[in-house]
Amino acid sequence: MNMQTTAMWIMKILALAGLLLNVVLLALKTKKLRATTEKDEVFGLTGEEIWQHQKQPRRAIPNAIIGLVANFFDTLGIGSFAPSSSAFKFAKSVDDINIPGTLNVGDTVPVCIEAFLFFGFVEMDILTLALMLIASVAGSILGAGVVSKFDRKKVRFSMFAGLFILGLVMLCKVMGVGPFGVVGTAVGLRGWKLIVAVVANFVFGALMCIGVGLYAPCMALCALLGLNVGCAFPAMMGSCAYLMAFGNGPKFIKEGRLDYHATWMQAIFGAIGVFLAYYVVKSLDLKTLTYVVICVCELTAFMFLKDGITKGSEA
């Protein structure tokens, strides 16, 4: 086994370790929540009352479907944050204030599985990949500490900005505009290009905390810097897996600002969606589907903006 293969297996093991870490932390936090008799300052309910409210069929069933479908397409490179946050908003299955935490913690399990499957997808320079992963984790830790303390109004305005920008980036991606029109062949970066990649991934990691998916921006970054497009898969999936598993995931769990039941639905059914996409799907009209996601993404962005203006921090 050469050094490249050994490094990839170490990364795969770390992805599984991150998965297990977050499952354990979430299980402990859920148990603690249900034993809490003090009323939550935001919802005015005890821990068990919050759990029972969140697990109602009218919330649980849509959230299970959202987890499966969103992560099915996430595995294909479309991303899960935009469709998930849009679906939560339309179904009214997750309170706005809990959406960032639910996205980042709930998708940890399926994204860690994706990273395990896609590490080694292409021969990518280990130094480039490792530094990009570390930068994304550092950025997510910084971002989660801020976002987990947002009230509903700040969450709504942040989600508007994030989804609006993400929709534009996805549109550029599907149309091959800007950096997406560049075809690179490199498998590693050095010098100023490596510095740019590290700094940009730090920023992307921080933005993940408000629901801005990292996939499209990271794919654009890889293309812009001349990397082989295949390198975007281990870079973006590995970045998301590590930053969620070791960065903002534990932070959001600690702060408790997430929908616990929806998070479990995302984790369990999202994992099923990943395996279905990886092993079953052979061909899909992803371009048309991505256009649909973009339209829904922009519509949802303005729904968040409207609620931020008219409702402020109200439930």
FENMO-V977883 format. One record per backbone hydrogen bond with DSSP energy under -0.5 kcal/mol. CO is the residue of the C=O (numbers start at 0). NH is the residue of the N-H. E is the energy in kcal/mol with one decimal. If there is no record, write none. Layout:
CO_NH_E ; CO_NH_E
//
This chain:
1_5_-2.4 ; 2_6_-2.6 ; 3_7_-2.1 ; 4_8_-2.0 ; 5_9_-2.0 ; 6_10_-2.1 ; 7_11_-2.2 ; 8_12_-2.3 ; 9_13_-2.2 ; 10_14_-2.0 ; 11_15_-1.9 ; 12_16_-2.4 ; 13_17_-2.6 ; 14_18_-1.9 ; 15_19_-2.4 ; 16_20_-2.5 ; 17_21_-2.1 ; 18_22_-2.0 ; 19_23_-2.3 ; 20_24_-2.5 ; 21_25_-2.6 ; 22_26_-2.3 ; 23_27_-2.5 ; 24_28_-2.3 ; 25_29_-2.6 ; 26_30_-2.2 ; 27_31_-2.2 ; 28_32_-2.5 ; 29_33_-2.2 ; 30_34_-0.9 ; 31_35_-0.5 ; 32_35_-1.6 ; 35_46_-1.8 ; 35_47_-0.6 ; 39_43_-2.6 ; 44_39_-3.2 ; 45_49_-2.4 ; 46_50_-2.2 ; 47_51_-2.6 ; 48_52_-2.1 ; 49_53_-2.3 ; 50_54_-1.8 ; 52_55_-0.8 ; 55_58_-2.3 ; 55_59_-3.2 ; 56_60_-2.1 ; 58_62_-2.0 ; 59_63_-2.1 ; 60_64_-2.0 ; 61_65_-2.8 ; 62_66_-2.3 ; 63_67_-2.0 ; 64_68_-2.7 ; 65_69_-2.5 ; 66_70_-1.5 ; 67_71_-1.5 ; 68_72_-1.9 ; 69_73_-1.4 ; 70_74_-1.6 ; 72_77_-2.0 ; 72_78_-0.5 ; 73_76_-1.7 ; 79_83_-2.4 ; 80_84_-2.8 ; 81_85_-2.0 ; 82_86_-2.5 ; 83_87_-2.8 ; 84_88_-1.8 ; 85_89_-2.6 ; 86_90_-2.9 ; 87_91_-1.1 ; 87_92_-1.2 ; 87_93_-0.7 ; 94_97_-1.8 ; 94_98_-0.6 ; 95_98_-1.3 ; 97_101_-2.4 ; 97_258_-0.6 ; 98_102_-2.6 ; 99_103_-2.2 ; 100_104_-2.4 ; 101_105_-2.1 ; 102_106_-1.7 ; 104_107_-1.2 ; 106_110_-2.3 ; 107_111_-2.4 ; 108_112_-1.8 ; 109_113_-2.2 ; 110_114_-2.6 ; 111_115_-2.2 ; 112_116_-2.1 ; 113_117_-2.5 ; 114_118_-2.1 ; 117_120_-2.6 ; 121_123_-1.2 ; 124_128_-2.2 ; 125_129_-3.2 ; 126_130_-2.4 ; 127_131_-1.9 ; 128_132_-2.1 ; 129_133_-2.4 ; 130_134_-2.2 ; 131_135_-1.9 ; 132_136_-1.9 ; 133_137_-2.3 ; 134_138_-2.4 ; 135_139_-2.0 ; 136_140_-2.1 ; 137_141_-1.7 ; 138_142_-2.4 ; 139_143_-2.8 ; 140_144_-1.4 ; 141_145_-0.8 ; 142_145_-0.7 ; 142_146_-2.7 ; 143_147_-2.2 ; 145_148_-1.4 ; 146_149_-2.0 ; 150_154_-2.3 ; 151_155_-2.8 ; 152_156_-2.3 ; 153_157_-2.4 ; 154_158_-2.9 ; 155_159_-2.1 ; 156_160_-2.3 ; 157_161_-2.8 ; 158_162_-2.7 ; 159_163_-2.5 ; 160_164_-2.2 ; 161_165_-2.5 ; 162_166_-2.6 ; 163_167_-1.5 ; 164_168_-2.3 ; 165_169_-2.7 ; 166_170_-2.0 ; 167_171_-2.2 ; 168_172_-2.1 ; 169_173_-2.6 ; 170_174_-1.8 ; 171_175_-0.8 ; 171_176_-2.5 ; 172_175_-0.8 ; 176_179_-1.4 ; 177_180_-1.8 ; 178_181_-1.6 ; 181_183_-0.7 ; 185_227_-3.4 ; 186_124_-3.5 ; 189_192_-1.0 ; 190_194_-1.7 ; 191_195_-2.5 ; 192_196_-2.2 ; 193_197_-2.2 ; 194_198_-2.7 ; 195_199_-2.7 ; 196_200_-2.2 ; 197_201_-1.7 ; 198_202_-1.9 ; 199_203_-2.7 ; 200_204_-2.3 ; 201_205_-1.7 ; 202_206_-2.4 ; 203_207_-1.4 ; 205_208_-1.2 ; 206_209_-1.6 ; 206_211_-1.7 ; 207_210_-1.6 ; 210_212_-0.8 ; 213_217_-2.6 ; 214_218_-2.5 ; 215_219_-2.3 ; 216_220_-2.3 ; 217_221_-2.5 ; 218_222_-2.1 ; 219_223_-2.7 ; 220_224_-2.1 ; 221_226_-2.8 ; 222_225_-1.2 ; 225_184_-0.9 ; 225_185_-2.0 ; 226_183_-0.6 ; 227_230_-2.0 ; 228_231_-1.3 ; 229_232_-1.1 ; 229_233_-0.7 ; 230_234_-1.8 ; 231_235_-3.1 ; 232_236_-2.3 ; 233_237_-1.8 ; 234_238_-1.9 ; 235_239_-2.1 ; 236_240_-2.4 ; 237_241_-2.7 ; 238_242_-2.7 ; 239_243_-2.1 ; 240_244_-2.4 ; 241_245_-2.9 ; 241_246_-0.5 ; 242_246_-0.9 ; 242_247_-1.8 ; 242_248_-0.7 ; 243_248_-0.6 ; 246_250_-1.0 ; 247_251_-3.1 ; 248_252_-2.4 ; 249_253_-2.3 ; 250_254_-2.2 ; 251_255_-1.7 ; 251_256_-0.9 ; 255_257_-1.4 ; 257_259_-0.9 ; 258_262_-2.3 ; 259_263_-1.9 ; 260_264_-2.1 ; 261_265_-2.5 ; 262_266_-2.3 ; 263_267_-2.7 ; 264_268_-2.0 ; 264_269_-0.6 ; 265_269_-1.3 ; 266_270_-1.4 ; 267_271_-1.3 ; 268_272_-2.0 ; 269_273_-1.9 ; 270_274_-1.9 ; 271_275_-2.2 ; 272_276_-2.2 ; 273_277_-2.5 ; 274_278_-2.4 ; 275_279_-2.1 ; 275_280_-1.2 ; 283_285_-2.1 ; 284_288_-1.8 ; 285_289_-2.6 ; 286_290_-1.7 ; 287_291_-1.7 ; 288_292_-2.3 ; 289_293_-2.4 ; 290_294_-2.2 ; 291_295_-2.4 ; 292_296_-2.7 ; 293_297_-2.5 ; 294_298_-2.3 ; 295_299_-2.6 ; 296_300_-2.0 ; 297_301_-1.8 ; 298_302_-1.3 ; 299_303_-2.4 ; 300_304_-2.0 ; 301_305_-2.4 ; 302_306_-2.3 ; 303_307_-2.4 ; 304_308_-2.0 ; 305_309_-3.1 ; 306_310_-2.4 ; 306_311_-1.2 ; 310_313_-2.1
//
